[in-house]
Amino acid sequence: MIPPRFARPHQFVECNPNYVELVELDNAGHCPQDECPEQVNQAILNWMSGNFAPAGNKSKLQCC
């Protein structure tokens, strides 16, 4: 949760590209789940749908 130029975030994606996804959020600091919860929640739902949806059912998950 620091500026990408300091963190080298792509190194984490390179370790496990099948499950790790880099998502950069504008105007978010070290607590993005509080600062922009809609964006964080949607990114998590998208990631879960892409990685954990049952075979043959890639429908998008929705938050209640």
Backbone torsions as a table, in degrees:
resi	resn	phi	psi	omega
1	MET	NA	42.3	177.0
2	ILE	-127.0	166.2	-179.2
3	PRO	-54.6	135.1	-177.2
4	PRO	-53.8	-31.6	-177.9
5	ARG	-64.1	-21.4	178.3
6	PHE	-97.6	-23.9	-169.2
7	ALA	-94.3	-21.5	-172.4
8	ARG	51.3	56.7	-173.5
9	PRO	-63.1	-24.8	-178.5
10	HIS	-65.5	-19.7	179.0
11	GLN	-62.9	-31.3	179.7
12	PHE	-73.5	-37.9	177.7
13	VAL	-65.2	-40.6	-179.3
14	GLU	-63.6	-28.5	180.0
15	CYS	-68.7	-36.0	-179.0
16	ASN	-151.5	74.8	-174.9
17	PRO	-65.8	-14.7	179.7
18	ASN	-74.9	-24.9	-175.9
19	TYR	-127.2	-14.2	-177.7
20	VAL	-99.7	132.8	178.8
21	GLU	-131.1	133.0	178.1
22	LEU	-89.8	124.8	177.0
23	VAL	-124.6	120.4	177.9
24	GLU	-104.4	128.5	-179.1
25	LEU	-111.9	129.2	177.1
26	ASP	-71.6	145.0	175.2
27	ASN	58.3	34.0	176.1
28	ALA	-121.5	138.9	179.4
29	GLY	-102.4	-138.2	-175.0
30	HIS	-79.9	-3.1	-178.6
31	CYS	-133.4	61.7	-173.9
32	PRO	-62.6	-27.7	179.6
33	GLN	-64.9	-21.9	175.5
34	ASP	-96.1	-31.8	-174.4
35	GLU	-82.6	-34.0	178.2
36	CYS	-147.0	65.8	-173.3
37	PRO	-60.2	-33.7	-179.5
38	GLU	-62.9	-42.8	179.6
39	GLN	-67.4	-42.5	-179.5
40	VAL	-64.6	-48.0	-179.2
41	ASN	-61.4	-41.6	-180.0
42	GLN	-67.1	-38.8	177.7
43	ALA	-62.8	-40.8	178.6
44	ILE	-66.0	-45.4	179.0
45	LEU	-61.4	-41.9	177.9
46	ASN	-61.8	-43.4	-180.0
47	TRP	-64.3	-44.0	179.6
48	MET	-64.0	-41.7	178.9
49	SER	-61.7	-39.7	-178.1
50	GLY	-75.1	-23.2	-174.9
51	ASN	-112.7	-22.2	-172.6
52	PHE	-129.4	7.0	176.8
53	ALA	-68.8	143.8	178.4
54	PRO	-57.3	147.5	-180.0
55	ALA	-53.5	133.9	179.0
56	GLY	81.3	-2.1	-179.4
57	ASN	-132.4	81.1	-178.9
58	LYS	-94.4	32.0	178.7
59	SER	-66.3	152.8	-178.1
60	LYS	-75.7	135.8	173.9
61	LEU	-74.8	153.1	178.9
62	GLN	-128.9	144.8	177.3
63	CYS	-90.9	140.4	-177.7
64	CYS	-82.6	NA	NA
